[in-house]
Amino acid sequence: MISGGLSETDIGKVRMNFKDRTIELSQIESLYPCRVDTVNPYSLMIAPVYVLMRRNEKLVCVKAPLDFFTDEELESLKRYEVVYLPVSVKEVGRFQTAARLHRSFIEPVNDMAARAPFEISHQVMKATAPLWGAGLSVEAFFASIYADELCGPLPAERLMHGRETAIVRHEEGILLGGALTFILVQLGWHSLFTLKWIREQVYLRTVEGDDWEHAETDWESIVRDLKRAFEGESVLSIPMLASIDGDWARKLGSRIRKIGENSVTQKYESLSLNRTGGFFNEAA
């Protein structure tokens, strides 16, 4: 267990060593091709990424989930033209789609006036229903993918430094910042500038070793509560929120229960990194 933070086992679900894994060429039809020139540098990967080694006739994993490509790495991959991901990225993609929708609600279009807060909240909760799914739970991994799409990549130099010098705190910062961003949007925080700044602060301070026990603001209190709750399992859910003594947790719990009454929610499965035959096992 990491002292005062996410468990090694929990982070290990994300930080699996895909670099040593290969897939037989016969499985390529079960993978999703993605052009290298469409991959953005420093954006978090939503799944393991494979390249086809034609000489060996194998697919070799070059990036794990939540890792990122640098400009130089993408330049060197151009000769492959295409990389491959498990087809399950289409499921994870609904978090990215929701983030783009939420961003369109938050950002004014051209000279149009910003939407009223109640209108934004209504649209956000409506678009969020499929993300919670029938089980009314969202793992921090998926919340982090959502946050990266909503806010854009974290600062490149800081990401490089964190990954190279403090890998556990680096990934903990990504997960905590992602979960916090996902929560704040649903609690009515609709300033994209503020959300970006807070997410960066969570990442930077976590990498530097902040234990978040000395909260002075509302969002710092949420990070503190999340860090404690995630010592068990990094999943946002009704039981997890019920274990937290805080107004924000009660407010979010009430909203999630309301989402659960939506018939749309029941049509979607709550995604999990561990489900049998699921996200990671599909192509590994």
C-alpha positions as CSV (number, residue, x, y, z in Angstrom):
1,M,0.0,0.0,0.0
2,I,1.3,3.5,-0.8
3,S,1.2,5.5,2.4
4,G,-1.8,7.7,2.4
5,G,-2.7,7.1,-1.2
6,L,-3.8,4.7,-3.9
7,S,-2.8,1.0,-3.4
8,E,0.0,-0.5,-5.4
9,T,-2.5,-3.1,-6.6
10,D,-4.9,-0.5,-7.8
11,I,-2.4,1.5,-9.7
12,G,-1.0,-1.7,-11.0
13,K,-4.3,-2.3,-12.9
14,V,-3.4,0.7,-15.0
15,R,0.4,0.4,-15.0
16,M,0.6,-3.1,-16.4
17,N,3.7,-3.9,-18.4
18,F,2.5,-4.1,-22.0
19,K,5.9,-3.3,-23.5
20,D,6.9,-6.9,-23.1
21,R,3.7,-8.3,-24.6
22,T,3.1,-9.4,-28.1
23,I,0.1,-10.4,-30.1
24,E,0.1,-12.9,-32.9
25,L,-0.5,-11.4,-36.4
26,S,-3.6,-13.6,-36.8
27,Q,-5.3,-11.4,-34.2
28,I,-4.9,-8.2,-36.1
29,E,-8.5,-8.3,-37.4
30,S,-9.7,-8.1,-33.8
31,L,-7.8,-4.8,-33.3
32,Y,-8.8,-1.2,-34.1
33,P,-6.4,0.6,-36.5
34,C,-5.5,4.2,-35.8
35,R,-3.4,6.4,-38.0
36,V,-0.3,7.7,-36.3
37,D,-0.9,11.2,-37.6
38,T,-4.1,11.4,-35.6
39,V,-2.5,10.7,-32.3
40,N,-1.8,13.9,-30.2
41,P,1.4,14.2,-28.3
42,Y,1.1,14.0,-24.5
43,S,-2.5,12.9,-24.6
44,L,-3.2,10.0,-22.3
45,M,-3.6,6.7,-24.1
46,I,-7.0,5.1,-23.4
47,A,-5.7,1.5,-24.1
48,P,-2.5,-0.4,-24.9
49,V,-1.1,0.6,-28.2
50,Y,0.5,-1.9,-30.6
51,V,2.6,-1.7,-33.8
52,L,3.0,-4.3,-36.4
53,M,6.5,-5.7,-36.7
54,R,6.3,-7.2,-40.2
55,R,9.7,-8.9,-40.0
56,N,8.6,-10.9,-36.9
57,E,5.0,-11.0,-37.9
58,K,3.9,-9.9,-34.5
59,L,2.2,-7.0,-32.9
60,V,4.3,-5.4,-30.1
61,C,2.9,-3.1,-27.4
62,V,4.6,0.2,-27.3
63,K,2.4,2.2,-24.9
64,A,0.4,1.2,-21.8
65,P,-2.9,2.9,-20.9
66,L,-2.5,6.4,-19.3
67,D,1.0,6.7,-20.9
68,F,1.6,9.2,-23.7
69,F,3.7,9.7,-26.8
70,T,6.2,12.5,-27.1
71,D,6.6,14.5,-30.4
72,E,9.8,12.5,-31.0
73,E,8.2,9.2,-30.4
74,L,5.3,10.0,-32.8
75,E,7.8,11.1,-35.4
76,S,9.6,7.8,-35.2
77,L,6.3,5.9,-35.5
78,K,5.4,7.6,-38.7
79,R,7.1,4.9,-40.7
80,Y,4.4,2.4,-39.4
81,E,1.6,4.8,-40.5
82,V,-0.9,2.9,-38.3
83,V,-1.0,1.7,-34.7
84,Y,-3.5,-0.8,-33.3
85,L,-5.7,-0.7,-30.2
86,P,-8.1,-3.2,-28.6
87,V,-11.6,-2.7,-30.1
88,S,-12.8,-2.0,-26.5
89,V,-11.5,1.6,-27.0
90,K,-14.9,2.2,-28.6
91,E,-16.5,1.6,-25.2
92,V,-14.0,3.9,-23.4
93,G,-14.6,6.4,-26.2
94,R,-17.9,7.3,-24.7
95,F,-16.0,9.1,-21.9
96,Q,-14.2,11.2,-24.6
97,T,-17.5,11.9,-26.4
98,A,-19.1,13.1,-23.2
99,A,-16.1,15.3,-22.5
100,R,-16.4,17.0,-25.9
101,L,-20.1,17.5,-25.3
102,H,-19.5,19.0,-21.9
103,R,-16.8,21.3,-23.3
104,S,-19.2,22.5,-25.9
105,F,-21.7,23.3,-23.1
106,I,-19.1,25.2,-21.1
107,E,-17.3,27.2,-23.9
108,P,-19.3,30.0,-25.6
109,V,-19.5,29.6,-29.3
110,N,-18.0,32.7,-31.1
111,D,-19.8,35.7,-29.7
112,M,-22.7,33.9,-28.2
113,A,-23.4,34.4,-24.6
114,A,-22.5,31.6,-22.2
115,R,-25.3,29.2,-21.3
116,A,-27.1,29.7,-18.0
117,P,-25.7,27.5,-15.2
118,F,-29.0,25.5,-14.8
119,E,-29.0,24.7,-18.5
120,I,-25.3,23.5,-18.4
121,S,-26.0,21.4,-15.4
122,H,-29.0,19.8,-17.0
123,Q,-27.1,19.0,-20.2
124,V,-24.1,17.7,-18.3
125,M,-26.1,15.3,-16.2
126,K,-28.0,14.1,-19.3
127,A,-24.7,13.4,-21.1
128,T,-23.2,11.8,-18.0
129,A,-25.9,9.1,-17.5
130,P,-24.2,6.5,-19.9
131,L,-20.9,7.0,-18.2
132,W,-22.2,5.9,-14.8
133,G,-24.0,3.0,-16.3
134,A,-26.4,0.5,-14.7
135,G,-24.0,-0.1,-11.8
136,L,-23.8,3.6,-11.1
137,S,-20.0,3.5,-10.8
138,V,-17.0,5.1,-12.6
139,E,-13.4,4.0,-12.1
140,A,-10.8,6.7,-11.7
141,F,-9.1,5.5,-14.9
142,F,-12.1,6.4,-17.1
143,A,-12.6,9.7,-15.2
144,S,-9.0,10.5,-16.1
145,I,-9.6,9.8,-19.8
146,Y,-12.6,12.1,-19.6
147,A,-10.6,14.9,-17.9
148,D,-7.8,14.7,-20.5
149,E,-10.3,15.1,-23.3
150,L,-12.1,17.9,-21.5
151,C,-9.1,19.9,-20.3
152,G,-6.4,18.8,-22.8
153,P,-3.0,17.3,-22.0
154,L,-1.2,18.2,-18.8
155,P,2.0,20.3,-19.2
156,A,4.5,18.3,-21.3
157,E,7.6,19.0,-19.4
158,R,5.9,18.2,-16.1
159,L,4.5,15.0,-17.4
160,M,7.9,13.9,-18.6
161,H,9.5,14.8,-15.3
162,G,6.8,13.0,-13.3
163,R,7.0,9.8,-15.4
164,E,10.7,9.7,-15.3
165,T,11.3,10.5,-11.6
166,A,8.2,9.5,-9.6
167,I,6.1,7.0,-11.6
168,V,3.7,6.0,-8.8
169,R,3.0,9.6,-7.8
170,H,2.8,10.5,-11.5
171,E,0.0,8.0,-12.0
172,E,-1.6,8.8,-8.7
173,G,-1.7,12.5,-9.7
174,I,-3.3,11.6,-13.0
175,L,-6.0,9.5,-11.4
176,L,-6.8,11.9,-8.6
177,G,-6.9,14.9,-10.9
178,G,-9.1,13.0,-13.4
179,A,-11.6,11.9,-10.7
180,L,-11.7,15.4,-9.2
181,T,-12.4,17.0,-12.6
182,F,-15.1,14.5,-13.3
183,I,-16.7,15.3,-10.0
184,L,-16.4,19.0,-10.1
185,V,-18.2,19.2,-13.5
186,Q,-21.1,17.4,-12.0
187,L,-21.1,19.6,-9.0
188,G,-21.6,22.7,-11.1
189,W,-18.0,23.9,-11.7
190,H,-18.3,25.1,-15.3
191,S,-15.3,27.3,-15.8
192,L,-12.9,25.4,-18.1
193,F,-10.0,27.7,-17.1
194,T,-10.6,26.8,-13.5
195,L,-11.0,23.1,-14.1
196,K,-7.7,23.0,-16.1
197,W,-5.8,24.9,-13.4
198,I,-7.1,22.7,-10.6
199,R,-6.3,19.5,-12.5
200,E,-2.8,20.7,-13.1
201,Q,-2.4,21.6,-9.5
202,V,-3.5,18.2,-8.3
203,Y,-1.1,16.5,-10.6
204,L,1.9,18.7,-9.9
205,R,1.4,18.7,-6.1
206,T,0.8,15.0,-6.0
207,V,4.0,14.3,-7.9
208,E,5.9,16.6,-5.5
209,G,4.6,14.5,-2.6
210,D,1.7,16.5,-1.2
211,D,-0.4,14.3,1.1
212,W,-3.5,16.6,0.8
213,E,-4.2,16.4,4.5
214,H,-4.1,20.2,4.9
215,A,-7.1,21.3,2.8
216,E,-7.8,25.0,2.6
217,T,-10.3,25.1,-0.3
218,D,-13.4,23.1,-1.3
219,W,-11.6,21.3,-4.1
220,E,-8.6,20.5,-1.8
221,S,-11.1,18.9,0.6
222,I,-12.5,16.7,-2.1
223,V,-9.0,15.6,-3.1
224,R,-8.2,14.8,0.5
225,D,-11.4,12.7,0.7
226,L,-10.7,11.0,-2.6
227,K,-7.2,10.1,-1.6
228,R,-8.4,8.5,1.6
229,A,-11.3,6.7,-0.2
230,F,-9.1,5.4,-3.0
231,E,-6.9,3.6,-0.5
232,G,-9.4,0.8,-0.9
233,E,-10.4,1.0,-4.6
234,S,-10.4,3.9,-7.0
235,V,-14.0,3.7,-8.0
236,L,-16.6,6.5,-7.7
237,S,-19.9,4.9,-6.5
238,I,-22.8,5.4,-4.1
239,P,-21.2,3.2,-1.4
240,M,-17.9,5.0,-1.8
241,L,-19.6,8.4,-1.5
242,A,-21.7,7.2,1.5
243,S,-18.4,6.4,3.3
244,I,-17.3,10.1,3.1
245,D,-18.5,12.7,5.6
246,G,-18.8,15.7,3.4
247,D,-21.4,17.9,1.8
248,W,-19.9,17.4,-1.7
249,A,-20.2,13.6,-1.4
250,R,-23.9,13.8,-0.2
251,K,-24.7,16.2,-3.0
252,L,-23.0,14.1,-5.7
253,G,-24.6,10.9,-4.3
254,S,-28.0,12.5,-4.6
255,R,-27.4,13.5,-8.2
256,I,-26.1,10.0,-9.1
257,R,-29.2,8.4,-7.6
258,K,-31.3,10.7,-9.8
259,I,-29.2,9.6,-12.8
260,G,-30.0,6.0,-11.9
261,E,-33.7,6.7,-12.4
262,N,-32.9,7.5,-16.1
263,S,-33.8,4.6,-18.4
264,V,-30.8,5.6,-20.5
265,T,-28.4,4.7,-17.7
266,Q,-29.7,1.2,-17.5
267,K,-28.8,0.6,-21.2
268,Y,-25.1,0.8,-20.5
269,E,-22.7,-1.3,-18.5
270,S,-20.5,0.4,-15.9
271,L,-17.0,-0.1,-17.4
272,S,-14.4,-2.0,-15.4
273,L,-10.8,-2.7,-15.9
274,N,-11.2,-6.1,-14.2
275,R,-14.2,-7.6,-15.8
276,T,-13.6,-11.1,-17.4
277,G,-12.7,-10.8,-21.0
278,G,-12.8,-7.0,-20.5
279,F,-10.7,-4.0,-21.4
280,F,-7.2,-5.2,-20.9
281,N,-7.7,-8.9,-21.5
282,E,-9.2,-8.5,-24.9
283,A,-5.9,-8.2,-26.9
284,A,-3.3,-9.2,-24.3
